[in-house]
Amino acid sequence: MAEAESIIGTPEVGDDAQPESAAPRGRRRIVALLVVALLAYLLDFGSKMLVVAKLEHQPPIRIVGDLLKFEAIRNPGAAFGFGEAFTIIFTCIAATVIIVIVRLARKLYSLPWAIALGLLLGGALGNLTDRIFRSPGVFRGAVVDFIAPAHFAVFNLADSAIVCGGILIVLLSFRGLDPDGTVHKD
């Protein structure tokens, strides 16, 4: 069990455990979360800036035949274009997700959870930036989507980060790993 815990980043608990070593270890996980979030955010932001500058009002660029193309779309709704009239609600949801992740970060001692939450945070910040700063106005802005697989919704890198983070959280939960690093054998 100790070997498995050392692999997945679970803090050792026992009589000889040193509680003061948990603080620096927790800070490293927070730094990892912030680095992943910043990287996801910057990749999303940069790709959207490029798409708006080079792809908007242009014909789609075919990447893999008819299977994948880049096409600039402004999406005021959620995934698959649903809920276009509820942009303000999606903005509030994104802000709530960000607040929850920041609060949860204080109890974070698991590197896999730091990565997952970093992906969620970066993706939520990326789409929230669009909702706040893009037209038609503050808290009503349309998200820039551009990755267009055949027979699927058009999405962006923030959406990808959110989905990957969510999948990782589900996998970690199935494995019994909590954000604080404890492992359950349920």
Disulfide bonds with the S-S distance in Angstrom:
none
